[in-house]
Amino acid sequence: MAATIWVGGHLLLSIRFLPEALQKKDLSIILNFKDKFEVVGLPSILILLISGIAMAYDYGVSFSRWFSFSDGIEKIISIKLILIFTTLILAAYAQLFVFPKASSERIRPVAIQIILVTLIGVAMLILGSLIQLGGV
C-alpha cells in the first residue's frame, strides 16, 4: 500500500501536474499538490524504509551483508536500500534547498527533483517484483 501511495503519487505529479506547471510556469500547481500529498506521502516513505529493512532480514540479509552484492537477493535488497536512502536524501535536500529557492521563474530544479524521485520510485517497484524471481 505504501509503495502504491509513494510511486502512484509521484507518477500523478510527474504526468499530470508537472507538465501543466511547466507550461504555465506556475509553481503553485506543484506546491498545492505537494501540500496535500505530504500528509500521506511522508508516512508511506517511512513505512517503505521500515518494511525494506524488515524485508532484508526476512530474506536472511542482515546488516553486515546489505551491500555485499554476493547473490541475486542481496543485489536487489542492496540496490533498493541505496535507492530508498537516496530518496530520503533527495527529500531532505528538496525541503531545505530546492523548495525554499523555488519560484515560477526557477521551476526547473523542482521539476528535476520530481522526475528523479519518480524514476527512483519506479525502479524500486520493479526491483521489488524481481525478488519473486530470486533476484538478478
C-alpha positions, 0 to 999 in steps of 0.5 A: 500500500505504501509503495502504491501511495509513494510511486502512484503519487509521484507518477500523478505529479510527474504526468499530470501536474508537472507538465501543466506547471511547466507550461504555465510556469506556475509553481503553485500547481506543484506546491498545492499538490505537494501540500496535500500529498505530504500528509500521506506521502511522508508516512508511506516513505517511512513505512517503505524504509521500515518494511525494506529493512524488515524485508532484508532480514526476512530474506536472511540479509542482515546488516553486515551483508546489505551491500555485499552484492554476493547473490541475486537477493542481496543485489536487489535488497542492496540496490533498493536500500541505496535507492530508498536512502537516496530518496530520503536524501533527495527529500531532505535536500528538496525541503531545505534547498530546492523548495525554499529557492523555488519560484515560477521563474526557477521551476526547473530544479523542482521539476528535476527533483520530481522526475528523479524521485519518480524514476527512483520510485519506479525502479524500486517497484520493479526491483521489488517484483524481481525478488519473486524471481530470486533476484538478478 
